[in-house]
Amino acid sequence: MTDFAWRKELSESFGRIMRPVAEVFVKDKRGMWRALTMYVDSGADACVMSRSFGELFGHVVEKGRSIRMKGFGEEEIRAYVHNMEFKLGNYEIKVKVAIADNDNVPNVLGRTDIFNLFEVQFKSRKHCTRFLKN
């Protein structure tokens, strides 16, 4: 079991709010583990990373499988799917990550390759997200 505390942030529309985040460690192309804070989003189909972080971890972005992604509304972004290794708490897992072709997206921990391995609980009273290994 691993708990991650939510982060207090300023919302333009709603003032100060608590957002669920997780500190994930990502293995870069040289084999080093690097920390990355990601929003935990049960509504996101997949994990998404901004271009600059994908490059920081040593990926040549355009070498991944090209896809188009949509968030809210009809606006699409191009992204490239890469296989990465994440460390979530004490667990090392293989994850498909869509690296966006720009930096206008947040880093998101979505359902694919995560929610099938963990039961994810949003504990609003405790302001934390709990990951329980299945």
SULSUL-V743197 format. One record per residue. RES is the residue in three letters. PSI is psi in whole degrees, -180 to 180 (999 if undefined). OMEGA is omega in radians with two decimals (999 if undefined). NEAR is the number of other ideal C-beta (glycine too) atoms within 10 Angstrom. Layout:
RES	PSI	OMEGA	NEAR
RES	PSI	OMEGA	NEAR
This chain:
MET	134	3.12	11
THR	129	3.09	16
ASP	141	3.05	14
PHE	127	3.13	21
ALA	143	3.07	14
TRP	160	-3.11	19
ARG	133	3.09	13
LYS	125	-3.14	10
GLU	165	3.14	11
LEU	122	3.05	8
SER	133	3.12	9
GLU	-34	-3.07	5
SER	-30	-2.97	5
PHE	9	3.13	7
GLY	-147	-3.12	7
ARG	128	3.12	8
ILE	164	3.07	12
MET	130	-3.14	13
ARG	138	3.12	14
PRO	122	3.10	21
VAL	160	3.05	20
ALA	140	3.03	23
GLU	112	-3.10	14
VAL	147	3.01	24
PHE	132	-3.09	15
VAL	131	3.09	22
LYS	122	-3.14	17
ASP	178	-3.07	14
LYS	-16	3.09	10
ARG	0	3.11	8
GLY	8	3.13	8
MET	141	3.08	11
TRP	131	3.13	13
ARG	139	-3.12	14
ALA	143	3.07	9
LEU	126	3.06	16
THR	128	-3.11	13
MET	145	3.02	25
TYR	134	3.08	17
VAL	119	-3.01	21
ASP	103	-3.14	17
SER	-12	3.10	13
GLY	-6	3.13	9
ALA	130	-3.14	20
ASP	-36	-3.00	13
ALA	170	3.02	20
CYS	139	-3.12	24
VAL	142	-3.14	24
MET	143	3.08	27
SER	157	-3.10	18
ARG	-46	-3.05	18
SER	-35	3.09	13
PHE	-39	3.07	18
GLY	-44	3.12	26
GLU	-38	3.10	13
LEU	-36	-3.14	14
PHE	6	2.99	20
GLY	11	-3.12	13
HIS	136	2.96	21
VAL	104	-2.90	12
VAL	-50	-3.04	18
GLU	-7	3.10	10
LYS	-10	3.09	10
GLY	173	3.09	18
ARG	124	-3.08	11
SER	132	3.07	11
ILE	167	2.99	13
ARG	138	-3.13	9
MET	150	3.06	16
LYS	146	3.00	10
GLY	-128	3.04	14
PHE	143	3.08	6
GLY	-156	-3.03	6
GLU	-3	-3.10	6
GLU	129	3.14	9
GLU	152	2.97	11
ILE	153	3.02	16
ARG	140	3.09	14
ALA	166	-3.10	25
TYR	126	-3.06	20
VAL	129	3.12	15
HIS	150	3.02	19
ASN	132	-3.14	12
MET	166	3.02	21
GLU	129	3.10	14
PHE	152	2.94	22
LYS	118	-3.13	15
LEU	105	-2.99	21
GLY	-126	-3.14	17
ASN	5	-3.01	8
TYR	129	3.03	12
GLU	129	-3.08	12
ILE	153	3.05	15
LYS	133	-3.02	11
VAL	137	2.96	20
LYS	128	-3.09	15
VAL	131	3.04	28
ALA	113	3.09	26
ILE	119	-3.12	26
ALA	156	3.12	22
ASP	7	3.11	16
ASN	-178	-3.13	12
ASP	17	-3.11	11
ASN	24	3.12	10
VAL	148	3.05	18
PRO	160	3.02	17
ASN	122	-2.98	19
VAL	133	3.01	20
LEU	100	-3.07	31
GLY	-169	-2.97	22
ARG	-44	-3.03	15
THR	130	3.12	15
ASP	-1	3.11	18
ILE	-56	-3.01	23
PHE	-14	3.04	16
ASN	-17	3.13	8
LEU	-22	-3.08	16
PHE	146	2.85	18
GLU	123	-3.07	11
VAL	122	-3.12	17
GLN	126	3.05	14
PHE	108	-3.06	13
LYS	86	-3.01	12
SER	-33	3.13	11
ARG	-32	-3.13	5
LYS	-4	-3.12	12
HIS	50	3.09	15
CYS	161	3.03	18
THR	130	-3.10	21
ARG	132	3.07	15
PHE	118	3.10	21
LEU	125	-3.12	13
LYS	129	3.10	13
ASN	999	999	7
